[in-house]
Amino acid sequence: MAVTLRWAEARDRAQWDMLFEAYCAFGGARQTSEMRDRVWAWIHDPSAQTRCFVVADAHGQLVGFVHFRSFERPMDAAIGGYIDDMFVAPAARRQGVVDLMIEGVGAYAKEQGWDVVRWMTSDTNYRARAVYDRHANRSNWITYQLKR
């Protein structure tokens, strides 16, 4: 499958919306159209942190996206990158789309001078973890989420 990584553009809204909705459903997150409106606005606001690459197939159909941002690292007095969300449409899986997205974020991180790129996934997401293990070293840190 011939695919292209590029920045999300205004014309991508409807396709990105469907992919993001599917991603949220897969992760068990409650998602509304108003919430997706807010995220889409962040992606296109130069003063916001969230950035988005999309992957399009040869016909211009979006088959994946990755949301990422910078973060300050006080202990190292450095800036790192964090991948918040990464999703590939089921029909496009196992075709190198995730590899392309991780490599794209990695190249952007290098251009920006970020010293690390981090992301998380579920311990039970074995297929994704197999791909991630090719690109990164797994941390020994345990992630906690505050109770609400």
C-alpha positions in Angstrom: 0.0 0.0 0.0 1.4 3.3 -1.0 0.9 5.9 1.8 2.0 9.4 2.5 2.6 11.1 5.9 1.7 14.8 6.0 0.3 17.5 8.3 -3.5 17.4 8.8 -5.2 19.9 6.6 -8.7 21.5 6.7 -9.9 19.2 3.9 -9.2 16.2 6.2 -11.7 17.1 8.8 -14.5 14.6 8.0 -12.1 11.7 7.5 -10.0 12.6 10.6 -13.3 12.8 12.6 -14.3 9.3 11.7 -10.9 7.9 12.5 -10.7 9.8 15.8 -14.2 8.6 16.8 -13.2 5.0 16.0 -10.0 5.5 18.1 -11.9 6.8 21.1 -14.4 3.9 20.8 -11.5 1.4 20.7 -10.1 3.0 23.8 -13.4 3.1 25.6 -13.4 6.9 25.8 -16.6 8.8 25.7 -16.3 11.2 22.8 -18.7 13.9 21.5 -18.7 16.0 18.4 -18.0 19.1 20.5 -14.9 17.4 22.0 -13.7 16.5 18.5 -14.3 20.2 17.4 -12.0 21.3 20.3 -9.3 18.9 19.3 -9.5 19.8 15.7 -9.2 23.5 16.7 -6.1 22.7 18.7 -4.5 20.9 15.8 -4.8 24.1 13.6 -4.0 26.7 16.3 -0.3 27.6 16.1 -0.4 28.7 19.8 -1.8 25.3 20.9 0.5 22.3 21.7 -1.3 19.6 19.8 0.0 18.7 16.4 -1.3 16.1 14.0 0.2 14.1 11.2 -2.2 12.0 9.0 -1.4 9.2 6.7 -3.2 9.1 3.3 -3.4 6.2 0.8 -2.8 6.6 -2.9 -6.5 7.6 -3.3 -6.3 10.4 -0.7 -8.2 8.4 1.9 -6.9 8.8 5.5 -5.8 5.6 7.0 -4.2 6.9 10.2 -3.3 9.8 12.4 -1.0 10.7 15.2 -1.4 13.5 17.7 1.7 14.7 19.5 3.1 17.7 21.4 6.2 18.9 23.2 6.6 18.9 26.9 9.2 20.4 29.3 11.5 18.0 31.2 12.7 19.8 34.3 15.1 17.1 35.5 17.0 17.3 32.2 16.3 21.0 31.5 15.2 19.8 28.0 12.2 19.6 25.8 10.7 16.2 24.8 7.9 15.0 22.6 4.8 13.1 23.7 2.6 11.0 21.4 -0.9 11.3 22.8 -2.9 9.3 20.2 -2.0 7.0 17.4 -4.5 5.1 15.3 -4.6 3.1 12.0 -7.8 2.1 10.3 -8.3 -1.7 10.7 -8.1 -2.3 6.9 -4.7 -0.5 6.8 -3.0 -2.3 9.7 0.2 -4.4 9.2 1.2 -2.3 6.3 3.8 0.0 7.9 1.5 2.9 8.7 2.5 3.0 12.4 6.1 2.8 11.5 5.7 5.8 9.2 4.0 7.8 11.9 6.6 7.1 14.5 9.4 7.8 12.1 7.7 11.1 11.1 7.3 12.2 14.7 10.9 11.2 15.3 12.1 13.3 12.4 10.0 16.3 13.6 11.4 15.8 17.1 15.0 15.9 15.8 14.2 19.1 13.8 12.8 20.7 17.0 15.7 19.6 19.2 13.6 17.4 21.4 15.7 14.9 23.3 13.1 12.2 23.7 9.8 11.0 22.3 7.5 9.1 24.6 4.1 7.4 24.4 2.0 4.9 26.3 -0.2 2.0 25.4 -2.3 -0.5 27.2 -0.4 -3.5 28.6 -2.8 -5.7 26.7 -2.4 -4.0 23.4 0.0 -6.8 22.2 -0.1 -6.0 18.4 0.8 -2.4 19.0 3.4 -3.2 21.5 5.2 -5.5 19.1 5.5 -2.6 16.6 6.5 -0.1 19.3 9.2 -2.4 20.6 10.9 -2.1 17.2 11.1 1.7 17.6 11.7 2.4 21.3 12.9 1.0 24.6 10.1 0.3 27.0 10.4 2.3 30.2 10.4 0.8 33.7 8.1 3.5 34.9 4.5 2.8 35.9 1.9 5.2 34.8 -0.7 6.5 37.3 -3.9 8.4 36.6 -5.4 10.6 39.3 -8.8 9.5 40.6 -11.6 11.9 39.9 
